Structure formats: structure tokens, C-alpha cells
């Protein structure tokens, strides 16, 4: 499921990226929003979008000690994928590729495209910035 309520629908790379992310069964929720830095000028359009992903979680048994003495096992919900795993899967896709920047909290793609409309000598440039963040699941 993709929540598109905060997105204007601009950005061809964002659309292609969402189509790929929607096929991943490890993703529980996708939300896309326009970032406030989007702007348009005579020579270029700067489109900035943010995608938030929440990974599906599965139960896992974890050993521990109660009061430091009594051994116990408890159920912990762990995500089935991390942002690093998502980066690896996206890098393997030909239409998406590796991000231009990545750290432990975000993946960032920067794509440019030159558009020359028919019957015009001068075109304009579209710069598209897409950032992917991981949402924490509510306990």
C-alpha cells in the first residue's frame, strides 16, 4: 500500500522507484511526500520527494535473564529488512541502481534530465532528488 496523499505526483524517477518498492514483500508501508525544497525556475525544475518505508516485522525468540538470575526467553519483533538491505536490493535493479548517497538513516538519489520541447531551441533541465527514510514500527 502506498500513501500518496502528500505527493503531487511529479517525478518520473520517483514513480519508477515506487513501482519497484511496491513489489518488495518485506515492505509493510510506503508513504511518499513532496519535500518543501521543490521549486521551478525558467531554466530548470527542481523536484524533491521523500519516501518513507516501514519494514514488515517477524517474531524472534531472544534469550535473557530475569533479575540477572533466572533464564528466560522472550519474543522480540524484528524487522525482516534494514535500510542497508534495501540499498543492496535497489542497487541490483537496472532501472534504479545504487544511491548517490547513503548512510544509516537515509538513501538519496539525484537524477537529472534535459527536456527539449519540439519547436524550441532552448530546453530546460529537470533535477529530481529522492530521499528514502525508514520508519520505526509502533510497538
MIDOSE-1310 file (N, C-alpha, C; in nm, 2 decimals, decimal comma, always signed):
residues 139
xxxx	+0,08/-0,12/+0,00/+0,00/+0,00/+0,00/+0,09/+0,12/+0,00; +0,06/+0,22/-0,08/+0,13/+0,34/-0,09/+0,04/+0,46/-0,05; +0,08/+0,54/+0,04/+0,01/+0,66/+0,08/+0,07/+0,77/+0,00; -0,01/+0,82/-0,10/+0,03/+0,93/-0,19/-0,04/+1,06/-0,15
xxxx	-0,10/+1,07/-0,03/-0,18/+1,19/+0,00/-0,09/+1,32/+0,01; +0,03/+1,31/+0,04/+0,12/+1,43/+0,05/+0,21/+1,45/-0,07; +0,17/+1,38/-0,18/+0,26/+1,39/-0,30/+0,18/+1,44/-0,42; +0,25/+1,53/-0,50/+0,18/+1,59/-0,61/+0,18/+1,50/-0,73
xxxx	+0,27/+1,40/-0,73/+0,27/+1,31/-0,85/+0,39/+1,34/-0,94; +0,47/+1,44/-0,91/+0,57/+1,48/-1,00/+0,70/+1,39/-0,98; +0,77/+1,37/-1,08/+0,89/+1,29/-1,08/+0,88/+1,16/-1,14; +0,95/+1,14/-1,25/+0,94/+1,01/-1,32/+1,03/+0,91/-1,25
xxxx	+1,14/+0,95/-1,19/+1,22/+0,85/-1,12/+1,15/+0,81/-0,99; +1,08/+0,90/-0,92/+1,01/+0,87/-0,80/+0,90/+0,77/-0,84; +0,83/+0,79/-0,95/+0,73/+0,69/-0,99/+0,79/+0,55/-1,01; +0,90/+0,55/-1,09/+0,96/+0,42/-1,11/+1,01/+0,35/-0,99
xxxx	+1,06/+0,43/-0,90/+1,11/+0,38/-0,77/+1,00/+0,32/-0,68; +0,89/+0,39/-0,68/+0,77/+0,34/-0,61/+0,72/+0,21/-0,66; +0,72/+0,20/-0,80/+0,67/+0,08/-0,86/+0,76/-0,04/-0,82; +0,89/-0,02/-0,81/+0,98/-0,12/-0,76/+0,96/-0,16/-0,62
xxxx	+0,95/-0,05/-0,53/+0,94/-0,07/-0,39/+0,81/-0,15/-0,35; +0,70/-0,12/-0,43/+0,57/-0,18/-0,41/+0,58/-0,34/-0,43; +0,67/-0,39/-0,50/+0,68/-0,53/-0,53/+0,76/-0,60/-0,42; +0,83/-0,53/-0,33/+0,90/-0,59/-0,22/+0,81/-0,64/-0,11
xxxx	+0,81/-0,77/-0,08/+0,72/-0,82/+0,02/+0,77/-0,79/+0,16; +0,89/-0,74/+0,18/+0,95/-0,71/+0,31/+0,90/-0,57/+0,35; +0,84/-0,49/+0,27/+0,79/-0,36/+0,30/+0,65/-0,36/+0,34; +0,62/-0,31/+0,45/+0,48/-0,31/+0,51/+0,40/-0,19/+0,47
xxxx	+0,47/-0,07/+0,46/+0,41/+0,06/+0,44/+0,50/+0,15/+0,36; +0,44/+0,22/+0,26/+0,52/+0,32/+0,18/+0,44/+0,45/+0,19; +0,51/+0,56/+0,21/+0,45/+0,69/+0,21/+0,54/+0,78/+0,14; +0,49/+0,86/+0,04/+0,56/+0,95/-0,04/+0,51/+1,09/-0,02
xxxx	+0,60/+1,19/-0,01/+0,56/+1,33/+0,01/+0,65/+1,42/-0,07; +0,59/+1,53/-0,10/+0,67/+1,64/-0,16/+0,76/+1,70/-0,05; +0,88/+1,73/-0,08/+0,97/+1,80/+0,01/+0,95/+1,95/-0,01; +0,97/+2,03/+0,09/+0,95/+2,17/+0,08/+1,05/+2,24/-0,01
xxxx	+1,16/+2,17/-0,05/+1,26/+2,24/-0,13/+1,23/+2,24/-0,28; +1,12/+2,18/-0,32/+1,09/+2,18/-0,47/+1,07/+2,32/-0,52; +1,12/+2,35/-0,64/+1,10/+2,48/-0,70/+1,11/+2,48/-0,85; +1,06/+2,58/-0,91/+1,07/+2,59/-1,06/+1,13/+2,73/-1,09
xxxx	+1,21/+2,73/-1,19/+1,27/+2,85/-1,25/+1,26/+2,84/-1,40; +1,30/+2,94/-1,47/+1,29/+2,94/-1,61/+1,38/+2,84/-1,68; +1,49/+2,81/-1,63/+1,58/+2,71/-1,69/+1,58/+2,57/-1,63; +1,52/+2,55/-1,52/+1,52/+2,42/-1,46/+1,40/+2,40/-1,36
xxxx	+1,36/+2,28/-1,34/+1,27/+2,24/-1,24/+1,34/+2,15/-1,14; +1,33/+2,18/-1,01/+1,39/+2,10/-0,90/+1,28/+2,04/-0,83; +1,27/+1,90/-0,84/+1,17/+1,82/-0,78/+1,23/+1,75/-0,66; +1,18/+1,76/-0,54/+1,23/+1,69/-0,43/+1,12/+1,61/-0,36
xxxx	+1,14/+1,48/-0,35/+1,04/+1,39/-0,29/+1,11/+1,31/-0,18; +1,03/+1,28/-0,08/+1,07/+1,19/+0,03/+0,98/+1,07/+0,04; +1,05/+0,95/+0,05/+0,98/+0,83/+0,06/+1,01/+0,77/+0,20; +0,90/+0,73/+0,27/+0,92/+0,67/+0,40/+0,87/+0,52/+0,39
xxxx	+0,96/+0,43/+0,43/+0,93/+0,29/+0,43/+0,92/+0,23/+0,57; +0,83/+0,14/+0,59/+0,83/+0,06/+0,72/+0,84/-0,08/+0,68; +0,94/-0,15/+0,74/+0,96/-0,29/+0,70/+0,87/-0,38/+0,79; +0,83/-0,49/+0,73/+0,75/-0,59/+0,80/+0,83/-0,65/+0,91
xxxx	+0,77/-0,69/+1,02/+0,84/-0,74/+1,13/+0,79/-0,89/+1,16; +0,89/-0,97/+1,21/+0,85/-1,10/+1,24/+0,90/-1,13/+1,39; +0,83/-1,22/+1,45/+0,87/-1,25/+1,59/+1,00/-1,34/+1,60; +1,08/-1,31/+1,70/+1,20/-1,38/+1,72/+1,22/-1,41/+1,87
xxxx	+1,26/-1,53/+1,90/+1,29/-1,56/+2,04/+1,43/-1,51/+2,08; +1,43/-1,45/+2,20/+1,56/-1,40/+2,25/+1,58/-1,45/+2,39; +1,70/-1,50/+2,42/+1,73/-1,54/+2,55/+1,78/-1,43/+2,64; +1,75/-1,44/+2,76/+1,79/-1,33/+2,86/+1,78/-1,38/+3,00
xxxx	+1,80/-1,30/+3,09/+1,79/-1,33/+3,23/+1,70/-1,24/+3,31; +1,61/-1,29/+3,39/+1,52/-1,21/+3,47/+1,59/-1,19/+3,61; +1,60/-1,06/+3,65/+1,68/-1,03/+3,77/+1,82/-1,08/+3,77; +1,87/-1,10/+3,65/+2,01/-1,14/+3,64/+2,04/-1,29/+3,68
xxxx	+1,93/-1,36/+3,72/+1,95/-1,50/+3,77/+1,87/-1,60/+3,69; +1,74/-1,58/+3,67/+1,66/-1,68/+3,61/+1,66/-1,66/+3,46; +1,70/-1,77/+3,39/+1,70/-1,76/+3,24/+1,56/-1,76/+3,19; +1,53/-1,67/+3,09/+1,40/-1,65/+3,03/+1,42/-1,64/+2,88
xxxx	+1,31/-1,67/+2,81/+1,31/-1,64/+2,66/+1,19/-1,55/+2,64; +1,21/-1,45/+2,56/+1,10/-1,36/+2,53/+1,09/-1,34/+2,38; +0,97/-1,30/+2,34/+0,95/-1,28/+2,19/+0,98/-1,13/+2,16; +1,06/-1,11/+2,06/+1,10/-0,97/+2,02/+1,06/-0,96/+1,87
xxxx	+1,00/-0,85/+1,83/+0,96/-0,83/+1,69/+1,08/-0,76/+1,62; +1,14/-0,82/+1,52/+1,25/-0,76/+1,45/+1,21/-0,74/+1,30; +1,26/-0,63/+1,24/+1,23/-0,61/+1,10/+1,30/-0,71/+1,01; +1,23/-0,75/+0,90/+1,29/-0,85/+0,81/+1,39/-0,79/+0,72
xxxx	+1,40/-0,66/+0,71/+1,50/-0,59/+0,63/+1,54/-0,46/+0,69; +1,66/-0,42/+0,66/+1,71/-0,29/+0,71/+1,73/-0,20/+0,59; +1,76/-0,08/+0,61/+1,79/+0,02/+0,51/+1,91/-0,02/+0,42; +2,01/-0,09/+0,49/+2,13/-0,14/+0,41/+2,08/-0,25/+0,32
xxxx	+1,99/-0,34/+0,36/+1,94/-0,44/+0,28/+1,86/-0,39/+0,16; +1,79/-0,28/+0,19/+1,71/-0,22/+0,08/+1,80/-0,16/-0,02; +1,91/-0,10/+0,03/+2,01/-0,04/-0,06/+2,07/-0,14/-0,16; +2,10/-0,26/-0,10/+2,16/-0,37/-0,18/+2,06/-0,42/-0,29
xxxx	+1,93/-0,43/-0,25/+1,83/-0,48/-0,35/+1,80/-0,37/-0,46; +1,80/-0,24/-0,42/+1,78/-0,14/-0,52/+1,90/-0,13/-0,61; +2,02/-0,15/-0,56/+2,14/-0,14/-0,64/+2,14/-0,24/-0,75; +2,08/-0,36/-0,72/+2,08/-0,47/-0,82/+1,98/-0,45/-0,93
xxxx	+1,89/-0,35/-0,91/+1,79/-0,33/-1,02/+1,84/-0,24/-1,12; +1,82/-0,27/-1,25/+1,88/-0,19/-1,36/+1,81/-0,05/-1,37; +1,68/-0,05/-1,34/+1,60/+0,08/-1,36/+1,63/+0,18/-1,24; +1,68/+0,13/-1,13/+1,70/+0,21/-1,01/+1,85/+0,24/-0,99
xxxx	+1,93/+0,13/-0,96/+2,07/+0,14/-0,94/+2,10/+0,18/-0,80; +2,23/+0,20/-0,77/+2,28/+0,23/-0,64/+2,25/+0,38/-0,61; +2,23/+0,41/-0,48/+2,20/+0,55/-0,45/+2,33/+0,64/-0,46; +2,31/+0,77/-0,48/+2,42/+0,86/-0,49/+2,48/+0,89/-0,36
xxxx	+2,40/+0,87/-0,25/+2,45/+0,89/-0,11/+2,37/+0,80/-0,02; +2,44/+0,74/+0,07/+2,37/+0,65/+0,17/+2,44/+0,66/+0,30; +2,36/+0,66/+0,41/+2,41/+0,65/+0,54/+2,31/+0,56/+0,62; +2,33/+0,55/+0,75/+2,25/+0,46/+0,83/+2,10/+0,50/+0,84
xxxx	+2,07/+0,63/+0,81/+1,93/+0,68/+0,82/+1,86/+0,71/+0,69; +1,94/+0,71/+0,58/+1,88/+0,76/+0,45/+1,95/+0,71/+0,33; +1,87/+0,69/+0,22/+1,92/+0,67/+0,09/+1,88/+0,79/+0,00; +1,98/+0,84/-0,08/+1,95/+0,96/-0,16/+1,98/+0,93/-0,30
xxxx	+1,89/+0,97/-0,39/+1,91/+0,96/-0,54/+1,90/+1,10/-0,60; +1,99/+1,13/-0,69/+1,98/+1,26/-0,76/+1,99/+1,23/-0,91; +1,88/+1,26/-0,98/+1,87/+1,23/-1,12/+1,85/+1,36/-1,20; +1,91/+1,38/-1,31/+1,89/+1,49/-1,39/+1,85/+1,45/-1,53
xxxx	+1,77/+1,53/-1,60/+1,72/+1,50/-1,73/+1,70/+1,64/-1,81; +1,75/+1,64/-1,93/+1,73/+1,76/-2,01/+1,61/+1,74/-2,10; +1,52/+1,83/-2,10/+1,40/+1,83/-2,18/+1,41/+1,94/-2,29; +1,40/+1,90/-2,41/+1,39/+2,00/-2,52/+1,26/+1,98/-2,59
xxxx	+1,16/+2,07/-2,57/+1,03/+2,05/-2,63/+1,04/+2,08/-2,78; +0,95/+2,02/-2,86/+0,96/+2,05/-3,01/+0,94/+2,19/-3,04; +1,01/+2,24/-3,15/+1,00/+2,37/-3,20/+1,06/+2,48/-3,10; +1,15/+2,43/-3,02/+1,22/+2,53/-2,93/+1,36/+2,50/-2,94
xxxx	+1,44/+2,61/-2,94/+1,58/+2,59/-2,95/+1,65/+2,57/-2,81; +1,58/+2,62/-2,71/+1,63/+2,60/-2,57/+1,54/+2,52/-2,48; +1,60/+2,43/-2,42/+1,51/+2,34/-2,33/+1,53/+2,38/-2,18; +1,50/+2,29/-2,10/+1,51/+2,31/-1,95/+1,56/+2,18/-1,89
xxxx	+1,61/+2,19/-1,77/+1,66/+2,08/-1,70/+1,57/+2,04/-1,59; +1,55/+1,91/-1,57/+1,47/+1,86/-1,45/+1,57/+1,79/-1,36; +1,58/+1,84/-1,24/+1,66/+1,78/-1,14/+1,57/+1,72/-1,03; +1,58/+1,59/-1,01/+1,50/+1,52/-0,92/+1,58/+1,46/-0,81
xxxx	+1,54/+1,50/-0,69/+1,61/+1,45/-0,56/+1,51/+1,36/-0,49; +1,55/+1,24/-0,46/+1,46/+1,15/-0,39/+1,54/+1,09/-0,27; +1,47/+1,11/-0,15/+1,53/+1,05/-0,03/+1,44/+0,95/+0,03; +1,50/+0,84/+0,07/+1,43/+0,73/+0,13/+1,47/+0,71/+0,28
xxxx	+1,37/+0,72/+0,37/+1,39/+0,71/+0,51/+1,31/+0,58/+0,56; +1,36/+0,53/+0,67/+1,30/+0,41/+0,73/+1,22/+0,46/+0,85; +1,09/+0,41/+0,85/+1,00/+0,44/+0,97/+1,02/+0,34/+1,07; +1,01/+0,38/+1,20/+1,01/+0,28/+1,31/+0,87/+0,23/+1,33
xxx	+0,85/+0,10/+1,35/+0,72/+0,04/+1,37/+0,67/+0,07/+1,51; +0,55/+0,10/+1,52/+0,49/+0,12/+1,66/+0,48/-0,01/+1,73; +0,52/-0,01/+1,86/+0,51/-0,13/+1,94/+0,38/-0,14/+2,01
